[in-house]
Each structure stands twice: as structure tokens, then as C-alpha cells.
Amino acid sequence: MIKRHTAFSLAGLTVVLACGMLLSLSGRGPVVEARQLAVPVDELVPVELATVGIVPFTGSPVVLLREPQSGAIVPIFIGPNEARAIVMAQRGVETERPMTHDLLVNLLTQLGGSLERVVVDELRDGTYHGALEVRMTGSNEVKRIDTRPSDGLAMAVRTGAAILVAPAILEAGEDIPFEGLGDDDVVTALGITVMAASRDLREALQLPDEAGVLVSASQGEAAAAGIHPGALIVEVNGRAPLTPMAFLELVSATAAGEKTRLRLLHGGEERKVELDTGLGLTERSRSHGPTL
């Protein structure tokens, strides 16, 4: 009974704090003070949230960020709950009742706000620090709110908000080993989210038995180029992506200054598409398509 009471109290406290933060943003509470960044804004590097992985031997979860300019995949340590929340969002899993990050996004939306950017600006004493940048409807003012980066990233994957990190964060992650989740991998690169093409999914979508990964969502330039859920990506720069992690690696290996060349099959037709390796996330909403 004590453990249940404690868990309930913590959950209730989370909701109270979230409501207080959002009410203050809507002008019904104290003014939210601007959170000062540890580095100048123009030094921040835009990245794409690729997937969740683990550190070998320890099993510690990390979120993998793709840095388009260098092609580097950089891990950042996160908690198990946030890792689960990110994977669920990438998979499009909807829970019967809203989880904490869904609740925060819903509250923000209902109060007329939008999450513009998530910033990870500092690694201090082994702890990552970050901020949410929120804009209210009809206002040009952006509110910057302190956050744990893991929570901010879990919200970003739900809203399509831009993600920016300090160069020191990228450098700190260079020596952290990581690996994917195996059959459970869901990976995003170039605005395309892919997953393993299981036999059941191939039969349901009438896909050929050719090696490749299945598109479960797309946004921005990828969606505009006609890459939609249900497509099977069979080549990235002339090579077959055998797994979602292989898809990420092949995209990241695209030579500087060149576009990533994709060959895909959809609806019985073959298509070839070239996409810039930059983020290209011009749309917030993911494209609609079949539930996979």
C-alpha cells in the first residue's frame, strides 16, 4: 500500500507541475522566466532523433541522434521510461489513457501553444541539461523552459519539434558504444521512419520477398517526394538495408554534398527518389497511411 501511495503521489505531482507550467504560459499564472542557454544559439547544431539503442554489457538506454553535416550518430543517455516513450511514439502506439508526455503535449495544444524546439545545451557533472522553446498562438514571444533532455526528446518525437544540441554534447557522445534493439528497432532518418518488414506485414501489404525495410511514417521532404507508409525501401545508395539500423548507417554514410539515393516498392510500382541528407522537416505532422 505504501508503494502504491508513493507512486500515485509522484504521478499526481507531475500533473500538478505540468498544469502550473502551462497555465503560466497562457497568462493565468506567474510569468515564466527565460532559461539562459549555456552556449550561444548560433552555435547549436540541428539533429534528427533516429532511434533508441542500448550500451553493450550495461544495457543502459540511449537515444541516437543523427547529425546531418558529418553523418555522425551520437548517443545520449536517457532513462528507461523515456526510452519506452520514444519507441512507442515512433511505432505510433496509442495507449488507452494518455501517458505523461502525451498529457504534456495535449495540455500545451489545448492551451494554444506549440513546441517549437528542444535544446540540449550542456553536460554538467555527468548530467544533461536542456530546454523547451514554446510559442503561444498569436504571440511572437518564445518561452524557454528548463527540462530534462529525455523528456524534451520524448515530446519532440510526438510533435515534430526541431532538436538542437551543443557541439560539446556531440563530442561527449563520440566514445559511447551503442547497438540497436534488434527486432524491435524503429529508426528515423531523412524524415522517414522504418521498421523490420516481417512476414505478416509483407503478406498484409502484398509486398515482394525482396530484402528491405518497411516505411511506417514520413514527413517533410520525404512525404512530399511520395514516400508513404507501406512502402518497402530496398536500396539506399545502391545497397540493400537489411535492418532498420542498417538503413540508418547507409543514410549516414552518404558522401558530403551528395543526396541519398533510395529505391522503393509501393503498390506494385518501383520508384527512385533522391533526398538531401539535411533534416528537411518542413511539416510538423506525419503523413497519413495504413496502420502497420
Contacts in CASP RR format, 6 or more apart in sequence:
PFRMAT RR
TARGET T0000
AUTHOR 0000-0000-0000
METHOD contacts of the structure
MODEL  1
MIKRHTAFSLAGLTVVLACGMLLSLSGRGPVVEARQLAVPVDELVPVELA
TVGIVPFTGSPVVLLREPQSGAIVPIFIGPNEARAIVMAQRGVETERPMT
HDLLVNLLTQLGGSLERVVVDELRDGTYHGALEVRMTGSNEVKRIDTRPS
DGLAMAVRTGAAILVAPAILEAGEDIPFEGLGDDDVVTALGITVMAASRD
LREALQLPDEAGVLVSASQGEAAAAGIHPGALIVEVNGRAPLTPMAFLEL
VSATAAGEKTRLRLLHGGEERKVELDTGLGLTERSRSHGPTL
11 100 0 8 1.000
14 100 0 8 1.000
15 103 0 8 1.000
18 100 0 8 1.000
18 103 0 8 1.000
18 104 0 8 1.000
18 107 0 8 1.000
19 107 0 8 1.000
20 29 0 8 1.000
21 32 0 8 1.000
21 145 0 8 1.000
22 104 0 8 1.000
22 107 0 8 1.000
22 108 0 8 1.000
22 111 0 8 1.000
23 29 0 8 1.000
23 111 0 8 1.000
24 30 0 8 1.000
24 31 0 8 1.000
24 32 0 8 1.000
25 32 0 8 1.000
25 108 0 8 1.000
25 111 0 8 1.000
25 113 0 8 1.000
25 134 0 8 1.000
25 136 0 8 1.000
25 143 0 8 1.000
26 111 0 8 1.000
26 112 0 8 1.000
26 136 0 8 1.000
32 143 0 8 1.000
32 145 0 8 1.000
34 143 0 8 1.000
34 144 0 8 1.000
35 131 0 8 1.000
35 144 0 8 1.000
35 145 0 8 1.000
35 146 0 8 1.000
37 44 0 8 1.000
37 119 0 8 1.000
37 121 0 8 1.000
37 131 0 8 1.000
37 144 0 8 1.000
38 121 0 8 1.000
38 122 0 8 1.000
38 124 0 8 1.000
38 129 0 8 1.000
38 166 0 8 1.000
39 121 0 8 1.000
39 122 0 8 1.000
39 166 0 8 1.000
39 167 0 8 1.000
39 168 0 8 1.000
43 166 0 8 1.000
43 167 0 8 1.000
44 119 0 8 1.000
44 121 0 8 1.000
44 164 0 8 1.000
44 165 0 8 1.000
44 166 0 8 1.000
45 67 0 8 1.000
45 69 0 8 1.000
45 164 0 8 1.000
45 165 0 8 1.000
45 166 0 8 1.000
45 167 0 8 1.000
45 170 0 8 1.000
46 68 0 8 1.000
46 162 0 8 1.000
46 163 0 8 1.000
46 164 0 8 1.000
46 279 0 8 1.000
47 65 0 8 1.000
47 66 0 8 1.000
47 67 0 8 1.000
47 68 0 8 1.000
47 74 0 8 1.000
47 163 0 8 1.000
47 164 0 8 1.000
47 165 0 8 1.000
47 170 0 8 1.000
47 279 0 8 1.000
48 65 0 8 1.000
48 66 0 8 1.000
48 68 0 8 1.000
48 163 0 8 1.000
48 188 0 8 1.000
48 189 0 8 1.000
48 190 0 8 1.000
48 191 0 8 1.000
48 279 0 8 1.000
48 281 0 8 1.000
49 63 0 8 1.000
49 64 0 8 1.000
49 65 0 8 1.000
49 66 0 8 1.000
49 86 0 8 1.000
49 153 0 8 1.000
49 156 0 8 1.000
49 157 0 8 1.000
49 163 0 8 1.000
49 188 0 8 1.000
50 64 0 8 1.000
50 65 0 8 1.000
50 66 0 8 1.000
50 73 0 8 1.000
50 187 0 8 1.000
50 188 0 8 1.000
50 189 0 8 1.000
50 248 0 8 1.000
51 63 0 8 1.000
51 64 0 8 1.000
51 90 0 8 1.000
51 180 0 8 1.000
51 181 0 8 1.000
51 185 0 8 1.000
51 186 0 8 1.000
51 187 0 8 1.000
51 188 0 8 1.000
51 244 0 8 1.000
51 245 0 8 1.000
51 248 0 8 1.000
52 61 0 8 1.000
52 62 0 8 1.000
52 63 0 8 1.000
52 64 0 8 1.000
52 78 0 8 1.000
52 83 0 8 1.000
52 86 0 8 1.000
52 87 0 8 1.000
52 180 0 8 1.000
52 181 0 8 1.000
53 61 0 8 1.000
53 62 0 8 1.000
53 63 0 8 1.000
53 64 0 8 1.000
53 75 0 8 1.000
53 83 0 8 1.000
53 178 0 8 1.000
53 179 0 8 1.000
53 180 0 8 1.000
53 181 0 8 1.000
54 60 0 8 1.000
54 61 0 8 1.000
54 62 0 8 1.000
54 178 0 8 1.000
54 179 0 8 1.000
54 180 0 8 1.000
54 181 0 8 1.000
55 62 0 8 1.000
55 75 0 8 1.000
55 176 0 8 1.000
55 177 0 8 1.000
55 178 0 8 1.000
56 177 0 8 1.000
56 178 0 8 1.000
56 179 0 8 1.000
60 77 0 8 1.000
61 77 0 8 1.000
61 78 0 8 1.000
61 79 0 8 1.000
61 80 0 8 1.000
61 82 0 8 1.000
61 83 0 8 1.000
62 75 0 8 1.000
62 76 0 8 1.000
62 77 0 8 1.000
62 78 0 8 1.000
62 176 0 8 1.000
62 178 0 8 1.000
63 75 0 8 1.000
63 76 0 8 1.000
63 78 0 8 1.000
63 82 0 8 1.000
63 83 0 8 1.000
63 86 0 8 1.000
63 150 0 8 1.000
63 153 0 8 1.000
64 73 0 8 1.000
64 74 0 8 1.000
64 75 0 8 1.000
64 178 0 8 1.000
64 248 0 8 1.000
65 73 0 8 1.000
65 74 0 8 1.000
65 75 0 8 1.000
65 76 0 8 1.000
65 163 0 8 1.000
65 165 0 8 1.000
65 170 0 8 1.000
66 72 0 8 1.000
66 73 0 8 1.000
66 74 0 8 1.000
66 189 0 8 1.000
66 248 0 8 1.000
66 251 0 8 1.000
66 252 0 8 1.000
67 73 0 8 1.000
67 74 0 8 1.000
67 170 0 8 1.000
68 277 0 8 1.000
68 278 0 8 1.000
68 279 0 8 1.000
69 256 0 8 1.000
71 252 0 8 1.000
71 253 0 8 1.000
71 254 0 8 1.000
71 277 0 8 1.000
72 170 0 8 1.000
72 174 0 8 1.000
72 252 0 8 1.000
73 178 0 8 1.000
73 248 0 8 1.000
73 249 0 8 1.000
73 252 0 8 1.000
74 165 0 8 1.000
74 169 0 8 1.000
74 170 0 8 1.000
74 173 0 8 1.000
74 174 0 8 1.000
75 173 0 8 1.000
75 176 0 8 1.000
75 178 0 8 1.000
76 120 0 8 1.000
76 128 0 8 1.000
76 149 0 8 1.000
76 153 0 8 1.000
76 165 0 8 1.000
76 169 0 8 1.000
76 173 0 8 1.000
77 128 0 8 1.000
77 176 0 8 1.000
78 86 0 8 1.000
78 149 0 8 1.000
78 150 0 8 1.000
78 153 0 8 1.000
79 150 0 8 1.000
82 148 0 8 1.000
82 150 0 8 1.000
82 151 0 8 1.000
82 153 0 8 1.000
82 154 0 8 1.000
83 150 0 8 1.000
85 99 0 8 1.000
85 100 0 8 1.000
85 101 0 8 1.000
85 154 0 8 1.000
86 153 0 8 1.000
86 154 0 8 1.000
86 157 0 8 1.000
87 181 0 8 1.000
87 184 0 8 1.000
87 186 0 8 1.000
88 95 0 8 1.000
88 99 0 8 1.000
89 101 0 8 1.000
89 154 0 8 1.000
89 157 0 8 1.000
89 158 0 8 1.000
90 157 0 8 1.000
90 186 0 8 1.000
90 188 0 8 1.000
90 193 0 8 1.000
90 216 0 8 1.000
90 217 0 8 1.000
91 186 0 8 1.000
91 195 0 8 1.000
91 216 0 8 1.000
92 216 0 8 1.000
92 217 0 8 1.000
95 102 0 8 1.000
98 106 0 8 1.000
101 151 0 8 1.000
101 154 0 8 1.000
101 155 0 8 1.000
101 158 0 8 1.000
102 158 0 8 1.000
104 151 0 8 1.000
104 155 0 8 1.000
105 115 0 8 1.000
105 155 0 8 1.000
105 158 0 8 1.000
105 159 0 8 1.000
108 114 0 8 1.000
108 115 0 8 1.000
108 134 0 8 1.000
111 136 0 8 1.000
112 136 0 8 1.000
112 137 0 8 1.000
113 134 0 8 1.000
113 135 0 8 1.000
113 136 0 8 1.000
113 137 0 8 1.000
114 134 0 8 1.000
114 135 0 8 1.000
114 137 0 8 1.000
114 159 0 8 1.000
115 132 0 8 1.000
115 133 0 8 1.000
115 134 0 8 1.000
115 155 0 8 1.000
115 156 0 8 1.000
115 159 0 8 1.000
115 160 0 8 1.000
115 161 0 8 1.000
116 133 0 8 1.000
116 134 0 8 1.000
116 135 0 8 1.000
116 142 0 8 1.000
116 161 0 8 1.000
116 162 0 8 1.000
117 132 0 8 1.000
117 133 0 8 1.000
117 161 0 8 1.000
117 162 0 8 1.000
117 163 0 8 1.000
117 164 0 8 1.000
118 130 0 8 1.000
118 131 0 8 1.000
118 132 0 8 1.000
118 133 0 8 1.000
118 147 0 8 1.000
118 149 0 8 1.000
118 152 0 8 1.000
118 153 0 8 1.000
118 155 0 8 1.000
118 156 0 8 1.000
118 161 0 8 1.000
118 162 0 8 1.000
118 163 0 8 1.000
118 164 0 8 1.000
119 130 0 8 1.000
119 131 0 8 1.000
119 132 0 8 1.000
119 133 0 8 1.000
119 144 0 8 1.000
119 163 0 8 1.000
119 164 0 8 1.000
119 165 0 8 1.000
120 128 0 8 1.000
120 129 0 8 1.000
120 130 0 8 1.000
120 149 0 8 1.000
120 153 0 8 1.000
120 163 0 8 1.000
120 164 0 8 1.000
120 165 0 8 1.000
120 166 0 8 1.000
120 169 0 8 1.000
121 129 0 8 1.000
121 130 0 8 1.000
121 131 0 8 1.000
121 165 0 8 1.000
121 166 0 8 1.000
121 169 0 8 1.000
122 128 0 8 1.000
122 129 0 8 1.000
122 130 0 8 1.000
122 166 0 8 1.000
122 168 0 8 1.000
122 169 0 8 1.000
123 129 0 8 1.000
123 168 0 8 1.000
123 169 0 8 1.000
123 172 0 8 1.000
128 148 0 8 1.000
128 149 0 8 1.000
128 150 0 8 1.000
128 169 0 8 1.000
129 146 0 8 1.000
129 149 0 8 1.000
130 146 0 8 1.000
130 147 0 8 1.000
130 148 0 8 1.000
130 149 0 8 1.000
130 152 0 8 1.000
131 144 0 8 1.000
131 145 0 8 1.000
131 146 0 8 1.000
131 147 0 8 1.000
132 144 0 8 1.000
132 145 0 8 1.000
132 147 0 8 1.000
132 152 0 8 1.000
132 155 0 8 1.000
133 142 0 8 1.000
133 143 0 8 1.000
133 144 0 8 1.000
133 145 0 8 1.000
134 142 0 8 1.000
134 143 0 8 1.000
134 144 0 8 1.000
134 145 0 8 1.000
135 141 0 8 1.000
135 142 0 8 1.000
135 143 0 8 1.000
136 143 0 8 1.000
153 163 0 8 1.000
155 161 0 8 1.000
156 162 0 8 1.000
156 163 0 8 1.000
159 284 0 8 1.000
160 219 0 8 1.000
160 281 0 8 1.000
160 284 0 8 1.000
161 284 0 8 1.000
162 279 0 8 1.000
162 281 0 8 1.000
180 245 0 8 1.000
182 243 0 8 1.000
182 245 0 8 1.000
183 196 0 8 1.000
185 195 0 8 1.000
185 196 0 8 1.000
185 243 0 8 1.000
185 244 0 8 1.000
185 245 0 8 1.000
186 193 0 8 1.000
186 194 0 8 1.000
186 195 0 8 1.000
186 216 0 8 1.000
186 244 0 8 1.000
187 193 0 8 1.000
187 194 0 8 1.000
187 195 0 8 1.000
187 213 0 8 1.000
187 244 0 8 1.000
187 245 0 8 1.000
187 247 0 8 1.000
187 248 0 8 1.000
188 194 0 8 1.000
188 217 0 8 1.000
189 247 0 8 1.000
189 248 0 8 1.000
189 251 0 8 1.000
189 252 0 8 1.000
190 221 0 8 1.000
190 222 0 8 1.000
190 251 0 8 1.000
190 260 0 8 1.000
190 275 0 8 1.000
190 277 0 8 1.000
190 278 0 8 1.000
190 280 0 8 1.000
191 218 0 8 1.000
191 219 0 8 1.000
191 220 0 8 1.000
191 221 0 8 1.000
191 222 0 8 1.000
191 223 0 8 1.000
191 279 0 8 1.000
191 280 0 8 1.000
191 281 0 8 1.000
192 215 0 8 1.000
192 217 0 8 1.000
192 218 0 8 1.000
192 222 0 8 1.000
192 227 0 8 1.000
192 233 0 8 1.000
193 215 0 8 1.000
193 216 0 8 1.000
193 217 0 8 1.000
193 218 0 8 1.000
193 286 0 8 1.000
194 213 0 8 1.000
194 214 0 8 1.000
194 215 0 8 1.000
194 216 0 8 1.000
194 233 0 8 1.000
194 241 0 8 1.000
194 244 0 8 1.000
194 247 0 8 1.000
195 213 0 8 1.000
195 214 0 8 1.000
195 216 0 8 1.000
195 244 0 8 1.000
195 292 0 8 1.000
196 213 0 8 1.000
196 214 0 8 1.000
196 243 0 8 1.000
196 244 0 8 1.000
197 207 0 8 1.000
197 212 0 8 1.000
197 213 0 8 1.000
197 214 0 8 1.000
197 232 0 8 1.000
201 207 0 8 1.000
201 214 0 8 1.000
201 292 0 8 1.000
202 208 0 8 1.000
202 209 0 8 1.000
205 214 0 8 1.000
205 230 0 8 1.000
205 290 0 8 1.000
205 292 0 8 1.000
206 267 0 8 1.000
206 268 0 8 1.000
207 214 0 8 1.000
207 230 0 8 1.000
207 232 0 8 1.000
207 265 0 8 1.000
208 232 0 8 1.000
208 265 0 8 1.000
210 232 0 8 1.000
210 234 0 8 1.000
210 265 0 8 1.000
211 234 0 8 1.000
211 240 0 8 1.000
211 241 0 8 1.000
211 242 0 8 1.000
212 232 0 8 1.000
212 233 0 8 1.000
212 234 0 8 1.000
212 240 0 8 1.000
212 241 0 8 1.000
212 242 0 8 1.000
213 232 0 8 1.000
213 233 0 8 1.000
213 241 0 8 1.000
213 243 0 8 1.000
213 244 0 8 1.000
213 246 0 8 1.000
213 247 0 8 1.000
214 230 0 8 1.000
214 231 0 8 1.000
214 232 0 8 1.000
214 233 0 8 1.000
214 292 0 8 1.000
215 227 0 8 1.000
215 228 0 8 1.000
215 229 0 8 1.000
215 230 0 8 1.000
215 231 0 8 1.000
215 232 0 8 1.000
215 233 0 8 1.000
215 264 0 8 1.000
216 229 0 8 1.000
216 230 0 8 1.000
216 292 0 8 1.000
217 229 0 8 1.000
217 286 0 8 1.000
217 287 0 8 1.000
218 226 0 8 1.000
218 227 0 8 1.000
218 228 0 8 1.000
218 229 0 8 1.000
218 286 0 8 1.000
218 287 0 8 1.000
219 281 0 8 1.000
219 283 0 8 1.000
219 284 0 8 1.000
219 285 0 8 1.000
219 286 0 8 1.000
219 287 0 8 1.000
220 280 0 8 1.000
220 281 0 8 1.000
220 282 0 8 1.000
220 283 0 8 1.000
221 275 0 8 1.000
221 276 0 8 1.000
221 280 0 8 1.000
221 281 0 8 1.000
221 282 0 8 1.000
222 275 0 8 1.000
223 283 0 8 1.000
223 286 0 8 1.000
223 287 0 8 1.000
224 282 0 8 1.000
224 283 0 8 1.000
225 273 0 8 1.000
225 275 0 8 1.000
226 271 0 8 1.000
226 273 0 8 1.000
227 262 0 8 1.000
227 264 0 8 1.000
227 273 0 8 1.000
228 266 0 8 1.000
228 287 0 8 1.000
228 289 0 8 1.000
229 287 0 8 1.000
229 288 0 8 1.000
229 289 0 8 1.000
229 290 0 8 1.000
229 292 0 8 1.000
230 266 0 8 1.000
230 289 0 8 1.000
230 290 0 8 1.000
230 292 0 8 1.000
231 264 0 8 1.000
231 265 0 8 1.000
231 266 0 8 1.000
231 271 0 8 1.000
232 264 0 8 1.000
232 265 0 8 1.000
232 266 0 8 1.000
233 241 0 8 1.000
233 247 0 8 1.000
233 262 0 8 1.000
233 263 0 8 1.000
233 264 0 8 1.000
234 240 0 8 1.000
234 241 0 8 1.000
234 263 0 8 1.000
234 264 0 8 1.000
234 265 0 8 1.000
235 241 0 8 1.000
235 261 0 8 1.000
235 262 0 8 1.000
235 263 0 8 1.000
236 247 0 8 1.000
236 250 0 8 1.000
236 251 0 8 1.000
236 260 0 8 1.000
236 261 0 8 1.000
236 262 0 8 1.000
237 250 0 8 1.000
237 253 0 8 1.000
237 254 0 8 1.000
237 260 0 8 1.000
237 261 0 8 1.000
238 261 0 8 1.000
238 263 0 8 1.000
239 250 0 8 1.000
241 247 0 8 1.000
241 250 0 8 1.000
251 260 0 8 1.000
251 277 0 8 1.000
254 260 0 8 1.000
254 277 0 8 1.000
257 277 0 8 1.000
258 277 0 8 1.000
259 274 0 8 1.000
259 275 0 8 1.000
259 276 0 8 1.000
259 277 0 8 1.000
260 274 0 8 1.000
260 275 0 8 1.000
260 276 0 8 1.000
260 277 0 8 1.000
261 272 0 8 1.000
261 273 0 8 1.000
261 274 0 8 1.000
262 272 0 8 1.000
262 273 0 8 1.000
262 274 0 8 1.000
262 275 0 8 1.000
263 270 0 8 1.000
263 271 0 8 1.000
263 272 0 8 1.000
264 270 0 8 1.000
264 271 0 8 1.000
264 272 0 8 1.000
264 273 0 8 1.000
265 271 0 8 1.000
END
